[in-house]
Amino acid sequence: GNNGQSDDLPPGRVPKGVTSASASYPAALANVIGVGAIDRAGELAPFTPRPAPWISLYARGVDLDGAYVSGKVAIATTERDEHGRPRTRNEVFEGTANWAGCSFAAGIVTGVIAAGVIPGRRSARDVLYGLLHPDPGAAPHAILPNVPPR
C-alpha cells in the first residue's frame, strides 16, 4: 500500500516525483486489493499514505512479533559513510523480531481470507467481499475497509 518512507531517503535514491503519499504499485492497480497498516488502536500507521484511494483495506501492521533468524545480523541504517555506502549496525536476534509495514498488514488480510474459506460453500472472493462491505450490525473486525470521506 505504500512506497516505504521515501521522504526519509537521501536524494537520488527515490525516482523523481515519488513521495510517501504517491500511488504505490501493484497496490494501485484496479484488480489488486491494496492494504494499508493500522496500529492496535485502529489509527493509521505513520508510513501509511494519506489520502490513499488505492488502499481497499486496513489491517494491523505495527508492532507485530514474528519469526526471524537467530544470530548476529548486520542491519543497514539511513546513515552513509564517506563513500556514500549505507552504514550498518550489528544486532543479535534469537528467532523473532518486531515488524511493521503495509506488507505485514497484507499478510494479516490474506490469512483472514484463507481462514474464512469453506470449500464448496464460501470462496475467498466471498470472504473478501465481506471484508470490503462489512455488515453494520456485526461485531467490529480487526480489518477495516477504506471508506471514502463523505
Buried (B, 14 or more C-beta within 10 A) or exposed (E): BBBBEBEEBEEEEBEEEBEBBBBBEEBBEEEEBBBBBBBEEEEBBEBBBEEBEBBBBBBBBBEBEEEBEEEEBEEEEEEEEEEEEEEEEEEEEEEEBEBBBBBBBBBBBBEBBEEBBEEEEEBEEEBBEBBBEBEEEEEEEEBBBBEEEE
